[in-house]
Structures are given as C-alpha cells and as structure tokens.
Amino acid sequence: MQLDYEALMKNHTWYLVHLQSNRKAIGCKWDFRVKENADGSINKFKARLVAKGFTQVQGFDFSETFSPVVKPVTIRIILTLAITNQWILAQLDVNNGLLNETVYMSQSLVFQKSNPSMVCKLNKALYGLKHAPRQWFERLQSTLIQFGFVASKCDPSLFVYKTASHTVYLLFYVDDIILIGSSTQLIQHLTSQLDSKFSLKQLGLLDYFLGIEVKILPDKSLLLTQNKYIRDLLQKTNMAEAQPTLYRSVVVALQYLTITRPEISCS
C-alpha cells in the first residue's frame, strides 16, 4: 500500500482541495491481489488504490466510456510478423494518463493528509473510473500520432511507424504494449520517447500478454498457450454453485480460449 501510494504521489495523480458545494466526491478503496507468473507461481503481492467508479453519474462526472479492444487476429498477425522476420518481441507497461473531466475523490483513510475534510481533485485516471480506459486511449493515441505513428484502419489498437528503411508495429491493450520492428535501435528510440511522456516499465521479451503465454522455442518459433487461463477458469467454474450469470460468463471465457484452442469452437 505504501509503495502504491508513493507512486501516486510521485506521478501527481491528485492534489487536495476543498469540495465545491455543488459537487460530490466519489469514494475509494484498496484492492489487494496476488499477481502470478504464467506458470501460476506467485510474482508479487499487489495493493492498488481504486476509485469507486460505480457511484459516478453519466453526463455529470463523465461522458463517453467506450475504449477499443484489441482483436485476437491482430495479435496473431503481429506475432507472425515477428517470427517470420526474426524481430524482437518487446513488452512495455505504462501508467494511465490525464483526465479531461473534473473528478473529486475522498482521501484514503489510511493515508489522510492535512485537513480530513479536503478531497482529492484527480489529475490522472485511477483504476475504477468508468471513463479511465477511454481517456487513456485518447491520450496515448494522440501521443503516438505526434511521434509519427499511423493508426491502423483495421484495428484501432494497432499503430505503425515507418521510415525509409525500417518499420515498427505497436499494439496495445489498456496499459500493456507489444513492440516489434525491423530495427532494435529504432524501437529503443521510440521507447525512450514514450518514457518521456509516461511512467514506463520495460518488461523485456514478450512472455505473457492478456492471459496468453508466449514461449520462444529453440527453432525460433512461438508456442502460444493459455494454461494459466484454463486453470483460473476451472477454479472459477464450481458447477455445484452454477448460476445463469456464471454460465454466460463461462461461455464468453471459452470463446476467448479458442484463440489457442480452435478445436473447441464447434463444441
């Protein structure tokens, strides 16, 4: 919790103000999760301060919420291009961007500062806000275009950067980014540019993306598996406790599983 709070302060996520009489502050809470590696082993224990976005009022606290979702076929194409051309598959993680709307949030009871009656005026999007994914997409999109990227007409989550002799593809979903290209130096340059705009974490070679495990085999081919996704799904689906809503969510999850298990599509 302390580490997450210090990161929020470092990024100037909010500043304290007195709440205006005609506004209402949304609440916040701490979310605790055990982050796992692709093999199911524990990576770290993570605490995250999240906003109670379910209390936001549409038309007052936010307007649009839609944010593009990467297409499974695009992931396959990018990975195919990488192995066909023997390009490096780099993975990045970035923090969310600035907010356009004005949102007030109550202080965390654990880390109250100054006058407890003051509230946090958010400068940047927090997890839990209904419009946070869209705000983040719009900011990252405009930044990439400023850098010289061109948005794909087939998938809004894909951006292409071309020079006379090199090409770089950038694919992102929320805060996960895949970078491939014909020039390692160009990828490093573009990564540095992104780092100057956002709080960036370089995760090295791609090994786990959106629940898909990516393994580079000795012959330079890629093996895509969803072992962890399957295990989590089996733990989630206690059929003795089955309800219609759970059934529908399981069907959707199984549809996603067909990315690497197409033989279950007919069933």
N, C-alpha and C positions, 0 to 999 in steps of 0.2 A: 504493500500500500504506500509506504514511504517513497519507494522508487518511482512509482507511477505518479504520485503527487508532485515530486520534484521535477519529473519530466514535463508535466502540465505547466508548472510554474516557469520552467526554462523556456518553453515554447510560447509563453504569454497567452495561454488559452483563454484567460478572462482577466478582468480587473473588477475590484469591488466598488459598488455604487449603492446609493440609497434608491430603493424601488419607487418608481413613479406611482402615484395614486391610481392611475387608470390601467396599470399593468399588473400581471400576476406572474410570480416566479414558479417555474416547474421544479419538481424535486429531483434528487439524485440518489444513487445508491452504489454500493460496491459490489462488483461481480467477481467471483472467485472461480478460477478454472485451473485444471491440471492440463497443461499443454503436452501433447505426446508426440514422439517421433513417428516416422512412418511404420516402424516395426511394433508400435504400441508401447514402447518404453517411455518413461517419464522424461520430458525435456526440461520443464521447469514449472513451478507453481506461480501463477499469474494473478495479480489483483488489478482490476480496472475500474475506474470511476466512470459510471454511465449516467446519462440523463434519463429521466422518466418521460420519454417522448410520448407515451400514450396519453399524457394529460395535455398535449399541445392541441390548439384549436386551429383547424384549417381555415385559411383566409385571414387569420389574425397573427398567428405565430409562424406560419409558413404558407407557401402556395403550392408549387409543384414538388412531387416526390419521386417521379419516375427516374430511374437510372438504368442504362443499358446493361445487359447481362451477356457475357462472352458466350459465343456459340461453340458447342463441342467440336464441330467440324473445323473451326478456326484453330483450335488447339492442335488438332491432328495435322493440319496443314503446316503450322509453324514448326512443329516437331519434325515433320517430314523434310521440310526445307533444311533444317539444322543438320540432320543426319546425312541427307543427300550431298550437301556441300561441305560436310565436316566442320560446321561452325560451332562456336562455343555457345552453350545454353546458360545464360546468366539469369539469376533471380534477385529481385530487389524487393524491399519492403519500405513503404513510405507512410508518413503520418498524414492525417486528413488536413484539409485546407480551411480557408477563411469562410466566414458566413456572410451572406448578403442581408438576411433578415436580422432584426434585433431580438435576441432571446435572453431572458433573465433566468438564472437558476439559483436555487438556495445553496448555501455553503454546506460542505460536508461536515457533519457533526464531529468527525474525527479530527479534522484539520481546520477548525474555525480560527479566523484571524480577525483582529480589530474588533469592531462592533458586530456582535452576532446578528443584529437586525439588518445588516447590509447583505446584499445579494451579489452574485457573480454575473456580470454582463459578458456574455460569451463573444470572444473574437474569432474563435475557431470551432469547427464542428467537433462535437463529442459523440461517441458511440451512444446510440439510443435515440438521438434526434431523428424525427421522421424524414426530414429533408437533407440529412447529412450526406447520404450517398450521392444524391444529385448535385449538391453544392460541390462536393469533392470532384465529381466527374467533370463539371463545367470548368473548375479551376485548372485541373490537370490538362484537360483538353486545350484550353487557351494557351497554357504554358508550352505544351508540345508544339503547337502551331507556331508560336513565337520562335521556337528553336529551329523551325524549318521542317517539321514533320507534316505529313499529309494524312488526313483521316481516310480510312478505307470506306468505300461506298457499300461494301458487303457486310461489314461488321464494325459498328462504331467503337468497339473496344480495341481495334487494331489500328496502329499508326505506322507509317512508312517514311523513312528518311533516306534520300538518295543523293549521292554526289556523282561526279563523272565516272568514278571507278568503283564505288562501294555502295552497298545497300544495308540498312539496318531496319529490323522489324521490332516493334514494341507492342506487346499485348498485355492488357491489364484488366484486373477484376477487383474493384474496391481498392485495397491497398497492396495487392500482390501484383508484381510486374515481372514479365519474362522479356528478356532482350536477346535477340540473335542478330548476327550480321557477318558480313564478309571481312570486317576489319576489327581486330581486337582494340587497336588504338582509338578508333572512332567510337566504339562502344564505351571505352573508358572516358573519353572526352564528353560524350553525351551524359554519362552517369554523373560526372563532375558538375555539369550544368544543372542537372536535376537536384543534386545535393545542395547546390547554392540556393535553390528555391524552396526545397522541402527538407524535413528531417528524414534522412535516408539511411537505410541499413542494407548493406550488401550481404546477401546470404550465400554467395558463392555459386557453384554449379547447381543447376536445377535438379532437385531430387523429390520434391513434394509440392504439388500445386493443385488447389481446390479438391483435396481428397484423393488425388491421383498420384501414385508413387511412380517415379521415373528412374529407371535403373539403366546405366550405360554398361553394355556388355562388352567383353573383350574384343569382339569383332566390330566395335563401334556402333552397333545397332542399339535401339532403345527397347526396353521392355516396360510396358505400361501395366500396372496392376492397381487394384483397389482393395487390397487385403484388409487394411485398417477400416476402410469404409464398410466393408462387409461385416467385420467383427462388431463395429459400433451399431450397425443396422440390426444384427441378430440380438444384441443386448437390448436394443430399444424395443424390439417387437416381441414382448411377452404376450403370446396369443391368448393365454388364460385371462388376461386383462383387456382383451381386444375391445375397441370401441369403433364405431363408424369413422370418426375423425382420424383415429390412429390408422385404420385401414387405408384411407385415402392418402395419408402422408407416406405410408409404406409403398403404395403403388407408384407415387411420384419418385420416391427414392430408388425404386427398382428400375424405373425408366432411365434415371441418370446412370445407373450401374451398367446399362447397355453400351456405354462408351467403350468399355474394355471387355464386356461380356455380351457381344451381339447375339449369341446363340439363345439367350433367354428372351429375346424380343417377341417371338411367336407366342411363347407361354404367357 
